[in-house]
Amino acid sequence: MRVQTILVIDDDENLRDTIGVLLEREGFRAILVGDGKSGLDKAILGKPALILADLRLPDLSGVEVCKRLRNSGIQTPIIVLSAVGEEIDKVLLLEMGADDYVVKPFGTRELLARIRAVLRRAPGELERVISFADTQVDIERRVVTRRGKEIKFTPAEYNLLTFFLQNPDRPLSRDLLLNSVWGYESFPNTRTVDAHVVRLRQKLEADPECPRHFLTLHKVGYRFLP
């Protein structure tokens, strides 16, 4: 049986080492990293089975790590670690790509139970090509084709498209789309979302004026129907 690798991203060296020893003892392989930027690199290149990421990290926060991975089409399960008393919008955290969260201080049994539960839910082989109507999106290669012909997308258009693909048939507010695709650090407004949805419709809808896939929800935002 293949040993599963778990990436631990936490700037607390003692806790990081403790989790690493615990994971190794339970038959996992642990990769230990102390900052968000290195963690993001390891998450992309190391292809771990699961990621444990602290909410507060140097360089990039745990939320930003989640968001960038999901926007790249990487679906590795993520459990976020947060300290007691930290202001954390759990719903937003889950919407932005975390699969679960554990509040510090936590017991080893609780952490292991959460890890195993999330790994059980994770698909064995991630979907590499997602299709809807006459469109195919190759997540690994970041290539979109329609009726066999490649369609060019800007990075923001592509990231918005993959966020829709990963959240089918869910009401998505403009603020959620803005924060998930463009990030808290950038300064576009919700009109940016509307403009990009218009471009997705022009490139991928049979009739952009009467969309069947990228639907407007009055006073809410949008819904993607495959």
Backbone hydrogen bonds in HBPLUS format (Angstrom, degrees):
<---DONOR---> <-ACCEPTOR-->    atom                        ^
c    i                          cat <-CA-CA->   ^        H-A-AA   ^      H-
h    n   atom  resd res      DA  || num        DHA   H-A  angle D-A-AA Bond
n    s   type  num  typ     dist DA aas  dist angle  dist       angle   num
A0029-ARG N   A0004-GLN O   2.91 MM  25  6.09 166.6  1.93 146.7 149.4     1
A0049-ALA N   A0005-THR O   2.75 MM  44  5.44 147.5  1.86 144.1 154.2     2
A0006-ILE N   A0029-ARG O   2.78 MM  23  6.17 159.2  1.82 167.2 173.5     3
A0031-ILE N   A0006-ILE O   2.99 MM  25  6.27 159.5  2.03 149.2 151.0     4
A0007-LEU N   A0050-LEU O   3.00 MM  43  6.42 158.1  2.04 160.3 161.2     5
A0052-LEU N   A0007-LEU O   2.76 MM  45  6.12 167.3  1.77 168.4 172.3     6
A0008-VAL N   A0031-ILE O   2.78 MM  23  6.06 171.6  1.78 175.3 177.5     7
A0033-VAL N   A0008-VAL O   2.86 MM  25  6.11 159.5  1.90 173.5 174.9     8
A0009-ILE N   A0052-LEU O   2.73 MM  43  6.07 169.0  1.74 169.0 173.0     9
A0054-ASP N   A0009-ILE O   2.85 MM  45  6.15 161.7  1.88 173.4 177.6    10
A0010-ASP N   A0033-VAL O   2.99 MM  23  6.46 154.3  2.06 166.6 162.4    11
A0016-ARG N   A0012-ASP O   2.86 MM   4  6.01 164.0  1.89 159.3 164.8    12
A0017-ASP N   A0013-GLU O   2.90 MM   4  6.08 163.6  1.93 151.8 155.4    13
A0018-THR N   A0014-ASN O   2.93 MM   4  6.13 155.9  1.99 146.1 153.5    14
A0019-ILE N   A0015-LEU O   2.87 MM   4  6.12 164.2  1.89 156.1 159.3    15
A0020-GLY N   A0016-ARG O   2.93 MM   4  6.14 154.4  2.00 143.9 151.8    16
A0021-VAL N   A0017-ASP O   2.93 MM   4  6.21 158.5  1.98 152.5 156.4    17
A0022-LEU N   A0018-THR O   3.02 MM   4  6.24 162.5  2.05 148.6 153.7    18
A0023-LEU N   A0019-ILE O   2.88 MM   4  6.10 162.6  1.91 154.9 158.9    19
A0024-GLU N   A0020-GLY O   2.99 MM   4  6.19 165.3  2.02 150.4 154.5    20
A0025-ARG N   A0021-VAL O   2.94 MM   4  6.09 156.6  1.99 148.5 155.2    21
A0026-GLU N   A0022-LEU O   3.10 MM   4  6.36 134.4  2.32 138.8 150.7    22
A0026-GLU N   A0023-LEU O   3.05 MM   3  5.08 129.0  2.32  95.4 109.3    23
A0028-PHE N   A0023-LEU O   2.93 MM   5  5.22 159.4  1.97 151.4 144.5    24
A0027-GLY N   A0024-GLU O   3.08 MM   3  5.21 161.7  2.12 107.1 110.6    25
A0039-GLY N   A0035-ASP O   2.97 MM   4  6.07 152.4  2.05 145.9 154.9    26
A0036-GLY N   A0058-PRO O   3.08 MM  22  5.99 155.7  2.14 157.3 161.4    27
A0040-LEU N   A0036-GLY O   2.85 MM   4  6.04 151.2  1.93 146.6 153.0    28
A0041-ASP N   A0037-LYS O   3.14 MM   4  6.46 159.7  2.18 148.0 152.8    29
A0042-LYS N   A0038-SER O   2.93 MM   4  6.21 163.8  1.96 153.5 157.6    30
A0043-ALA N   A0039-GLY O   2.84 MM   4  5.99 149.5  1.94 145.2 154.4    31
A0044-ILE N   A0040-LEU O   3.07 MM   4  6.31 146.6  2.19 145.7 153.3    32
A0045-LEU N   A0041-ASP O   2.91 MM   4  6.09 174.3  1.91 159.0 160.8    33
A0046-GLY N   A0042-LYS O   2.69 MM   4  5.05 148.0  1.79 131.2 142.2    34
A0051-ILE N   A0077-PRO O   2.90 MM  26  6.28 150.3  1.99 150.7 160.6    35
A0079-ILE N   A0051-ILE O   2.83 MM  28  6.23 164.5  1.85 167.4 172.7    36
A0053-ALA N   A0079-ILE O   2.97 MM  26  6.37 158.5  2.02 151.5 158.4    37
A0081-LEU N   A0053-ALA O   2.80 MM  28  5.85 158.7  1.84 133.3 138.3    38
A0055-LEU N   A0081-LEU O   2.80 MM  26  5.84 141.4  1.95 176.7 164.2    39
A0062-GLY N   A0055-LEU O   2.94 MM   7  4.26 166.0  1.96 118.3 121.9    40
A0060-LEU N   A0058-PRO O   2.77 MM   2  5.72 131.2  2.01 114.4  98.8    41
A0065-VAL N   A0061-SER O   2.96 MM   4  6.28 153.7  2.03 150.5 158.0    42
A0066-CYS N   A0062-GLY O   2.98 MM   4  6.25 164.1  2.00 149.6 153.3    43
A0067-LYS N   A0063-VAL O   2.92 MM   4  6.15 165.8  1.94 151.0 154.8    44
A0068-ARG N   A0064-GLU O   2.93 MM   4  6.08 165.0  1.96 151.0 154.3    45
A0069-LEU N   A0065-VAL O   3.05 MM   4  6.22 160.2  2.09 151.9 157.2    46
A0070-ARG N   A0066-CYS O   2.98 MM   4  6.23 168.1  1.99 156.7 160.0    47
A0071-ASN N   A0067-LYS O   2.86 MM   4  6.02 156.9  1.91 149.0 156.1    48
A0072-SER N   A0068-ARG O   3.10 MM   4  6.19 129.9  2.36 133.6 145.1    49
A0072-SER N   A0069-LEU O   3.10 MM   3  5.16 134.9  2.32  96.1 108.8    50
A0074-ILE N   A0069-LEU O   2.96 MM   5  5.26 151.5  2.05 159.2 150.0    51
A0073-GLY N   A0070-ARG O   2.94 MM   3  5.04 158.0  1.99 105.9 112.0    52
A0099-ASP N   A0078-ILE O   2.74 MM  21  5.34 155.8  1.80 147.1 155.6    53
A0080-VAL N   A0100-ASP O   2.97 MM  20  6.41 159.1  2.01 146.0 144.1    54
A0102-VAL N   A0080-VAL O   2.85 MM  22  6.33 151.7  1.93 159.9 167.5    55
A0082-SER N   A0102-VAL O   3.00 MM  20  6.36 162.1  2.03 154.0 158.7    56
A0104-LYS N   A0082-SER O   2.62 MM  22  5.85 162.9  1.65 152.6 158.7    57
A0086-GLU N   A0083-ALA O   3.15 MM   3  5.67 161.7  2.19 133.6 134.3    58
A0093-LEU N   A0089-ASP O   2.86 MM   4  6.10 158.7  1.91 156.2 163.4    59
A0094-LEU N   A0090-LYS O   3.01 MM   4  6.22 160.0  2.05 147.4 151.2    60
A0095-GLU N   A0091-VAL O   2.87 MM   4  6.11 155.0  1.93 148.0 156.2    61
A0096-MET N   A0092-LEU O   2.84 MM   4  6.02 138.4  2.01 145.2 156.0    62
A0098-ALA N   A0093-LEU O   3.27 MM   5  5.99 161.7  2.31 152.0 146.5    63
A0097-GLY N   A0094-LEU O   3.19 MM   3  5.42 164.2  2.22 107.0 110.1    64
A0111-LEU N   A0107-GLY O   3.10 MM   4  6.39 166.7  2.11 155.4 158.5    65
A0112-LEU N   A0108-THR O   2.96 MM   4  6.14 169.7  1.97 154.3 157.1    66
A0113-ALA N   A0109-ARG O   2.94 MM   4  6.05 154.2  2.00 143.9 151.5    67
A0114-ARG N   A0110-GLU O   2.94 MM   4  6.21 157.7  1.99 152.4 158.0    68
A0115-ILE N   A0111-LEU O   2.92 MM   4  6.19 162.2  1.95 153.1 158.3    69
A0116-ARG N   A0112-LEU O   2.94 MM   4  6.12 168.5  1.95 151.5 154.3    70
A0117-ALA N   A0113-ALA O   2.96 MM   4  6.08 154.3  2.02 144.0 151.5    71
A0118-VAL N   A0114-ARG O   2.98 MM   4  6.17 163.1  2.01 153.0 156.7    72
A0119-LEU N   A0115-ILE O   2.94 MM   4  6.17 160.3  1.98 151.9 157.9    73
A0120-ARG N   A0116-ARG O   2.95 MM   4  6.10 148.4  2.05 142.4 150.6    74
A0121-ARG N   A0117-ALA O   3.22 MM   4  6.49 145.3  2.34 140.1 148.5    75
A0122-ALA N   A0118-VAL O   3.09 MM   4  6.29 133.7  2.31 141.5 154.0    76
A0139-ILE N   A0128-ARG O   2.75 MM  11  5.41 144.2  1.88 163.2 174.1    77
A0130-ILE N   A0137-VAL O   2.88 MM   7  5.15 158.6  1.93 146.2 147.0    78
A0137-VAL N   A0130-ILE O   2.76 MM   7  5.15 157.5  1.81 149.4 157.4    79
A0132-PHE N   A0135-THR O   2.99 MM   3  5.41 157.1  2.04 148.7 155.2    80
A0135-THR N   A0132-PHE O   2.79 MM   3  5.41 164.9  1.81 145.6 149.9    81
A0147-ARG N   A0134-ASP O   2.94 MM  13  5.56 152.6  2.02 163.8 165.1    82
A0136-GLN N   A0145-THR O   2.83 MM   9  5.31 162.9  1.86 155.7 160.8    83
A0145-THR N   A0136-GLN O   2.89 MM   9  5.31 165.8  1.91 157.0 161.8    84
A0138-ASP N   A0143-VAL O   2.82 MM   5  5.17 169.4  1.83 166.7 164.0    85
A0142-ARG N   A0138-ASP O   2.77 MM   4  5.57 122.1  2.11 145.9 162.1    86
A0143-VAL N   A0138-ASP O   3.23 MM   5  5.17 149.8  2.33 134.2 140.3    87
A0151-ILE N   A0144-VAL O   2.77 MM   7  5.63 168.6  1.78 154.0 156.4    88
A0146-ARG N   A0149-LYS O   2.78 MM   3  5.23 162.1  1.81 144.0 144.8    89
A0149-LYS N   A0146-ARG O   3.05 MM   3  5.23 165.5  2.07 111.3 114.0    90
A0158-TYR N   A0154-THR O   2.93 MM   4  6.16 165.3  1.95 161.7 165.7    91
A0159-ASN N   A0155-PRO O   2.91 MM   4  6.08 162.5  1.94 149.2 154.2    92
A0160-LEU N   A0156-ALA O   2.94 MM   4  6.08 155.4  2.00 146.1 152.7    93
A0161-LEU N   A0157-GLU O   2.93 MM   4  6.15 157.5  1.98 146.7 153.2    94
A0162-THR N   A0158-TYR O   2.92 MM   4  6.23 163.7  1.94 156.4 159.6    95
A0163-PHE N   A0159-ASN O   2.99 MM   4  6.14 148.1  2.10 140.2 149.2    96
A0164-PHE N   A0160-LEU O   3.01 MM   4  6.31 157.6  2.06 149.8 155.4    97
A0165-LEU N   A0161-LEU O   2.92 MM   4  6.24 160.8  1.95 151.1 156.8    98
A0166-GLN N   A0162-THR O   2.95 MM   4  6.10 146.4  2.06 142.7 150.5    99
A0167-ASN N   A0164-PHE O   3.01 MM   3  5.14 150.6  2.10 104.0 113.4   100
A0169-ASP N   A0224-PHE O   2.69 MM  55  5.43 174.9  1.69 166.0 164.7   101
A0172-LEU N   A0222-TYR O   2.83 MM  50  5.34 165.7  1.85 165.8 169.8   102
A0222-TYR N   A0172-LEU O   2.92 MM  50  5.34 165.0  1.94 149.7 152.5   103
A0177-LEU N   A0173-SER O   3.04 MM   4  6.34 164.6  2.06 152.6 156.5   104
A0178-LEU N   A0174-ARG O   2.81 MM   4  5.97 158.2  1.86 149.8 156.6   105
A0179-ASN N   A0175-ASP O   2.88 MM   4  6.07 167.1  1.90 153.3 156.0   106
A0180-SER N   A0176-LEU O   2.86 MM   4  5.91 154.9  1.93 148.3 155.9   107
A0181-VAL N   A0177-LEU O   2.92 MM   4  5.80 159.2  1.97 147.0 151.9   108
A0182-TRP N   A0178-LEU O   2.90 MM   4  5.42 146.8  2.01 134.3 145.1   109
A0183-GLY N   A0178-LEU O   3.18 MM   5  6.62 136.6  2.38 140.1 148.7   110
A0192-THR N   A0189-ASN O   2.88 MM   3  5.63 147.9  1.98 121.0 129.5   111
A0193-VAL N   A0190-THR O   3.12 MM   3  5.23 122.4  2.47  97.1 110.1   112
A0194-ASP N   A0190-THR O   3.28 MM   4  6.71 160.9  2.32 148.0 151.4   113
A0195-ALA N   A0191-ARG O   2.91 MM   4  6.17 160.8  1.95 151.4 156.1   114
A0196-HIS N   A0192-THR O   3.03 MM   4  6.26 154.8  2.10 147.1 153.7   115
A0197-VAL N   A0193-VAL O   2.90 MM   4  6.17 152.5  1.97 155.5 163.9   116
A0198-VAL N   A0194-ASP O   3.02 MM   4  6.27 156.5  2.08 148.3 154.3   117
A0199-ARG N   A0195-ALA O   3.19 MM   4  6.52 149.2  2.28 138.4 146.1   118
A0200-LEU N   A0196-HIS O   2.97 MM   4  6.31 153.1  2.04 146.5 153.6   119
A0201-ARG N   A0197-VAL O   2.95 MM   4  6.23 160.2  1.99 152.9 157.9   120
A0202-GLN N   A0198-VAL O   2.95 MM   4  6.24 154.1  2.01 146.2 153.6   121
A0203-LYS N   A0199-ARG O   3.04 MM   4  6.25 147.6  2.15 145.1 153.0   122
A0204-LEU N   A0200-LEU O   2.85 MM   4  5.87 146.0  1.97 150.8 160.1   123
A0205-GLU N   A0201-ARG O   2.92 MM   4  4.90 156.4  1.98 132.2 135.2   124
A0210-CYS N   A0207-ASP O   2.83 MM   3  5.35 147.9  1.93 117.2 127.3   125
A0225-LEU N   A0213-HIS O   2.79 MM  12  4.62 157.7  1.84 133.3 140.9   126
A0215-LEU N   A0223-ARG O   2.85 MM   8  5.19 152.1  1.93 173.0 163.6   127
A0223-ARG N   A0215-LEU O   2.90 MM   8  5.19 148.5  2.00 142.0 148.8   128
A0217-LEU N   A0221-GLY O   2.81 MM   4  5.08 178.2  1.81 131.1 131.7   129
A0220-VAL N   A0217-LEU O   2.94 MM   3  5.32 162.1  1.97 135.1 134.8   130
A0221-GLY N   A0217-LEU O   3.05 MM   4  5.08 145.9  2.17 130.6 141.2   131
